[in-house]
Amino acid sequence: MKPILYRLSVGIWLVCAALLLCIPAAARTAQNRPAYWESFGLAACELPCWSGIVPGVTPFERAPYLIEDHVRGLARAAYVEGEQINIWAVQDGTQMAAIVQPSMNRVGVVRLVLTIPLETLIGQFGAPSCVWVDWENANGIPHRLMMVYWVLPNANVGATVTDFEGAALLGGSGITTAYANGLFISLRMSDRFCDGDQIQSWRGFAPAWRYSRWRARN
């Protein structure tokens, strides 16, 4: 009898320990999510699902109803039958624009325009799969644009980063202060998404200008 009780007590202890370890991680995830997370449909389901919409799965005709159910503060919504859905939402002074486009009668692409911490996306998806950096000067004016991509089992996710101190964007603690101002989610169409022109494989956390130099060498 004692060996059985001992095994049961050890099992219970291990389960409790595992649950306690999960609490800090869950707390960090909640803390990293902006205040608008629920208001703008991001709490309806886990990214890359948004507002109950899953690219490649959700029928396009269902998308307007799901957006109405999960997005608060809708200031404007336009449904262009069979082509795309445009929305604009405002909640507590924060704005979001979104475009939903179809593919084969299902939602194919979701584009969100809002400010979101890059740290939140990395916490959600892990390290990016690849990046694209534009570090060139246009008419003598520095033009800095970075696209960070994740290739997931059933979707591709990309984040646009334009407002950053380039040398610190992906360096050390700088990751906690970098923000994306655009996010797109699309049905995964190819395993070779990261093989596109000027797209580089993820090489780990490094200053953005290093990615630009690596691209120049290639």
Secondary structure, DSSP 8 states (H G I E B T S, - for coil): -HHHHHHHHHHHHHHHHHHHHHHHHHHHHHHHS-TTTTTBTTTSS-TTSBTTB-TTTSBGGGHHHHHHHHB-SEEEEEEETTTEEEEEEEETTEEEEEEEEEETTEEEEEEEES-EEHHHHHHHH-S-SEEEEE--EETTEE--EEEEEEE-SSEEEEEEE-SS-GGGTTSGGGGGG-EESEEEEEE---TTGGGSTT-EE---S--HHHHHHHHHH-
